[in-house]
Amino acid sequence: MSKFTIPDRVLYVCTGSKCAKRGGKSLYKLATSFAKYHEGKEEIEVLRIECTDRCDYAPVCTIQPGNIWLKEYSEKEVLKLLKSLDKSPDAI
């Protein structure tokens, strides 16, 4: 039986129709690659979700735990935030 691990942080990326068109799909691909090669203190998992029902603010993503919601973001902003989690995980 394989060992089940719980990640320190989970990034949920909305890839519903409106979010996907506005960058959610490309952020999902980029963040998945970042998490795969990330060598920081905290383990990060990236999950794609279909819809958060916040289409007016697309693209939308959230980081848990911490209940951090990002709206109308750029990929650069999200990656910067993920990198900063290792420096000060409680600062958010």
Secondary structure by P-SEA (a helix, b strand, c coil): cbbbbbbcbbbbbbccaaaaaacaaaaaaaaaaaaaaccccbbbbbbbbccccccccccbbbbcccccccccccaaaaaaaaaacccccccc
